[in-house]
Amino acid sequence: MNAISQPTAWFVDLRQLDEHASPEDKLRFALRYAVLAPSNHNTQPWHFIVDGDCLTLCADRMRALPVVDPFDRELIISCGAALFNLRVALSRFGLAYAITPFPAPADVDVLAHVRVVPEGHCDNSLVPLFDAIQQRVTTRESFVNEPAPPEFQRRLVEAGVAEGCDIVCVESAAGRENLAALIGEADHTQFKDPRFRRELANWVHPGRDQDGMPALSAGMRTLLDLAVPLVSSVIRTFDLGGGMAATHHALAAGSPLLLCIATGTDDAPAWFAAGQALQRVLLTAAAAGMTASYLNQPIESPPLRERLRAALNLDGMPQLLIRVGRGAQAPHSPRRPLADVVS
Ligand SMILES: Cc1cc2nc3c(=O)[nH]c(=O)nc-3n(C[C@H](O)[C@H](O)[C@H](O)COP(=O)(O)O)c2cc1C
């Protein structure tokens, strides 16, 4: 890994936090970890307001992706992931907290109030995930073709269940091939849409240095004009190589474990829970030396989402489809300055 290219947001040093700092200062420090959460296209669609020992988490819908995410489902998921990082950091600082999700029904942008509760119960189960916040990275490369140990899979399932979500793991070759075909179909449909390509190109842009995915821009100069499914697979999944005929096989082979996060309902509270489950799963994987990336394409298309649901025999609604495995260390992506997301 090239240390020079690592964005500075990822170098957070806990020793800079005075243990006698006020709850407000500790909340503000915890936000350095919250913003390291993943978000679709690295939009970082969140805003935090700190007031004494209280914090309000708001959705920043100016950063929405209206083509790929017309109902802000993935936007809320991303905010849920940021909240989970905040919970882990507060727990690591030894602070108990109380969370009120969606406290202001009249304002749908207010996603949660978080209040530090001095005498409350501190969630020690989250503390072992703290170091993984800075280790986690989305890795779009092919993974080592080795089975995921059952004990590791069990921990991923438990992580999702702890956040109120259902987790389905798919590791059989036939199951992965089946899902790879659905992903390829969704990729193809999305990349035929010029609005989708334009939206993606806007975030995969070499000129961005605080958000988006500038590192993916190399070799994507003509992205706006492209409608080639293989190229979409490079961006959305990983560099498959070998042409379209090999695409689905390579995707299945390079993803030893596929994991779907599903919820009982399909509304903002469910998306918020799915985001927290996602981050708990990702940090659990990172703590075990594993990495992940996303194969959400079928979930972003209503007909394909139904087919995915049927293929996985789900009662609930699929919210995220990720691949988990052992991969090369990828560089971190940039983050916006804290001053831009905290007030
Ligand atoms: C809800 C959600 C959906 C995402 N969808 C995709 C995707 O379809 N393809 C992809 O390559 N990455 C996807 N990502 C990963 C983001 O691109 C990634 O989190 C972001 O670029 C920041 O990089 P990092 O995760 O390495 O910090 C998604 C992330 C989230 C939270």
The ligand as a MOL file (V3000), in Angstrom:
LIG
                    3D

  0  0  0     0  0            999 V3000
M  V30 BEGIN CTAB
M  V30 COUNTS 31 33 0 0 0
M  V30 BEGIN ATOM
M  V30 1 C -25.1890 1.7930 0.5350 0
M  V30 2 C -23.8790 1.6190 -0.2020 0
M  V30 3 C -23.8750 1.1870 -1.5130 0
M  V30 4 C -22.6750 1.0090 -2.1960 0
M  V30 5 N -22.7030 0.5310 -3.4820 0
M  V30 6 C -21.5340 0.2900 -4.1250 0
M  V30 7 C -21.5280 -0.3060 -5.4140 0
M  V30 8 O -22.5640 -0.6110 -5.9760 0
M  V30 9 N -20.3440 -0.5340 -6.0050 0
M  V30 10 C -19.1490 -0.2270 -5.4000 0
M  V30 11 O -18.0940 -0.4740 -5.9720 0
M  V30 12 N -19.1290 0.3270 -4.1610 0
M  V30 13 C -20.2880 0.5810 -3.5220 0
M  V30 14 N -20.2810 1.1100 -2.2620 0
M  V30 15 C -18.9780 1.4160 -1.6450 0
M  V30 16 C -18.6380 2.8930 -1.7560 0
M  V30 17 O -18.2860 3.2190 -3.0820 0
M  V30 18 C -17.4790 3.1720 -0.7930 0
M  V30 19 O -17.9510 2.9740 0.5050 0
M  V30 20 C -16.9720 4.5900 -0.9050 0
M  V30 21 O -16.3550 4.7790 -2.1620 0
M  V30 22 C -15.9670 4.9190 0.1980 0
M  V30 23 O -14.8800 4.0230 0.1650 0
M  V30 24 P -14.5160 3.1090 1.4220 0
M  V30 25 O -15.6650 2.1690 1.6590 0
M  V30 26 O -13.2730 2.3630 0.9930 0
M  V30 27 O -14.2750 3.9810 2.6080 0
M  V30 28 C -21.4490 1.2950 -1.5620 0
M  V30 29 C -21.4700 1.7440 -0.2270 0
M  V30 30 C -22.6660 1.8960 0.4500 0
M  V30 31 C -22.6650 2.3330 1.9050 0
M  V30 END ATOM
M  V30 BEGIN BOND
M  V30 1 1 1 2
M  V30 2 1 2 3
M  V30 3 2 2 30
M  V30 4 2 3 4
M  V30 5 1 4 5
M  V30 6 1 4 28
M  V30 7 2 5 6
M  V30 8 1 6 7
M  V30 9 1 6 13
M  V30 10 2 7 8
M  V30 11 1 7 9
M  V30 12 1 9 10
M  V30 13 2 10 11
M  V30 14 1 10 12
M  V30 15 2 12 13
M  V30 16 1 13 14
M  V30 17 1 14 15
M  V30 18 1 14 28
M  V30 19 1 15 16
M  V30 20 1 16 17
M  V30 21 1 16 18
M  V30 22 1 18 19
M  V30 23 1 18 20
M  V30 24 1 20 21
M  V30 25 1 20 22
M  V30 26 1 22 23
M  V30 27 1 23 24
M  V30 28 2 24 25
M  V30 29 1 24 26
M  V30 30 1 24 27
M  V30 31 2 28 29
M  V30 32 1 29 30
M  V30 33 1 30 31
M  V30 END BOND
M  V30 END CTAB
M  END
